[in-house]
Amino acid sequence: MAVVTIDIDTGGTFTDGFIVRDGVAHTIKTLTTPHDLAACFREVIEGAAGALGMTVPDMLRDTVTVRYATTVGTNTVVQRRGPRIGLLTDTDPAQFGPDSGIGLFVAPAMVAEVPKGGDGDARAHALPAIRSLLQDGARGLVVACADGAAVTEEDLAETFAEHYPRHCLDSVPLLRAGEVAPDPDPDRRRATALFNAYVHPDVADYLYRAEDYLRDQGYHRPLRIVHNDGGAARVARTIAGKTYNSGPMAGLLGASAVARHYGLRNLVTLDMGGTSLDVGILRSGEVPMRQHGKVEDVEISFPLPDLVPLGIGGGSVAWLDGQTLRVGPRSAGAKPGPACFGFGGVEPTVTDADVVLGVLRPESFLDGNMRISEAAAARAFEPLAEALGLSVVETAERVLATAHRDAGTRLAAELKERDIDPASVTALGFGGNGATHGAAIAEAAGIGEMLVLPFAPVFSAFGASTVDIRHRHAGTSGETTEEALTARALRDMRSEGVPEKDVELEVERFERDGAEWVAVEASYALPHVDLAGQSMRPGVSGAPASTTSSVRWPGHGELNTVVLDRAALRLDRPVAGPALVESSATTCSVPPGWTVTVDEQDTLRLTVSTRSS
């Protein structure tokens, strides 16, 4: 029987699939459907079956794992579409600061202070606050009390359950802050619970629908959800807040595998899609993490990947701030998208500039399966060009130059802050636009080398393929024991269908936040792709093996540019820029002064002429 693995990442503009069947990789790219993310999930599954020449049920019968990184929780926060939450707390609401999550996850009017007393009367006195929040439309409640409080979170939860049993329609979900995060900091613990309650309904609804679709098609294993701590779990064992930034985390995990494979000391990821550019800085292959992550400006208890968001993507809109040209951070997203896509966008974007300048060619974009319009891209630039007193082409060139300079300057500052010499850094370009703009951004930052893997356009989906089932439980030494944490971790793994004999356990003791902690992590390895043993040919774009085209390069003007089908590149035969290397899902730009070669894994290595390869 053929063995299939399916890994999916939903981004702001595209949803990507990385499918491996008997060691041969296939990539799928489809537009994200923000109105219903289940639609693009289905399209990737159907596209995967088509690529393998199989029906969906037949493919899923041979599939041993489906892993999924999703933006649904992130989108809930960005779009402010979470439910109306009520907060019961023993803290005076007047003490909450701007980074408490009040106003973001819960409206100030939906915060109720409970009595300080600890007797039965005090519990009863909390009922009016509960009733008031429910009457004001709360569709979820969070209970957050300080350690040692006279009225505990358990007291309030019991009072609520007694008067609002779960089988009644007037009951709403109640979440105790201590259940979500055993954090000794009450402010962070409360913010984490509010955040989790806010994203939970959207995440649960969507992920169960995705899993139901797979089950309806004959897939009887759990859908594994990639978490932002680097592990994965089935839907039923996933904490909603841990899906936040899971796609970028998957990209960093993939980058870590690349760094180890190539023996790279300092690696910078340039994950540029249609909406944003996320930068990760890896030392010795280690994924950078923030011990306490931030959701917008709210610090939470969960660790999150340490990413630098640069706000530049293919859909980033160019605009005038007075007399100053800006690019982003506002994005056209998937809908309406860049003007050249023909989905209703009319504002000039980075992708429209690529089309105007000849970097993206309509006949080869996405293997010719998605038509883009040069005329629409040019029209989008006309108002901006008129305001600047430039031609459309000159305006598009200035937009790209501005985007590259701004991103490169910020990247250089981040490296300097970490005392990293840009000359020692290799960039890794991925996402739909990482290969297209990565070299120019790297050069602006003082970096002279960049790698582009054959599956760079779906790299975060590849990163998801490196993830294993993992459950980690931690607590302060005075509040829990190694034995208790181990029992919880093994319970989680049993619910994943993993026998205890197959579970790998790791115990860690450390100091954090002024307390002694103990953590137990249980893991189980899922199938991975071996980079060293693969020669993964990219899809063929359908273009001639080599041709030339006129391209306007920012800072260099219009130049005759060689255009290569990626599959036509040969080992150890460098191609000097300016050049465009096209494949089925992306165009790799090789600017003037750069050279590109390809290695045994079909990885493109771009270097500036002054840097030794």
Buried (B, 14 or more C-beta within 10 A) or exposed (E): EEEBBBBBBBBBBBBBBBBBBEEEBBBBBBBBBBEEBBBBBBBBBBBBBBBBEBBBEBBBBBBEBBBBBBBBBBBBBEEEEBBBBBBBBBBEBEEBEEBBBBEBBBBEEBBBBBBEEEEEEBBEBBBEBBEBBBEEEBBBBBBBBBEEBBBBBEBBBEBBEEBBEEEEEEBBBBBBBBBBBBBBBBBBBBBBBBBBBBBBBBBBEBBEBBBEBBBEBBBEBBBBBBBBBBBBBBBBBBBBBBBBBBBBBBBBBBBBBBBBBBEBEBBBBBBBBBBBBBBBBBEEBEBBBBEBBEBEEBBBBBBBBBBBEBBBBBBBBBBEEEEEBBBBBBBBBBBBBBBBBBEEBEBBBBBBBBBBBBBBBBEBBBBBEEEBBBEBBBBBBEBBBEEBEBEBBBBBBBBBBBBBBBBBBBBBEBBEEEEBEBEEBBBBBBBBBBBBBBBBBBBBBBBBBBBBBBBBBBBBBBBBBBBBBBBBBBBBEEBBEBEBBBEBBBBBBEBBEBEEEEBEBEEEEEEBEEBEBBBBBBBBEBEEBEBEEBEBEBBBBEBEEEBEBEBBBBEBEEBEBBBBBBBBBEEEEEBEBBBBBBBBBBBBBBBBBBBBBBEEBBBBBBBBEEEEE
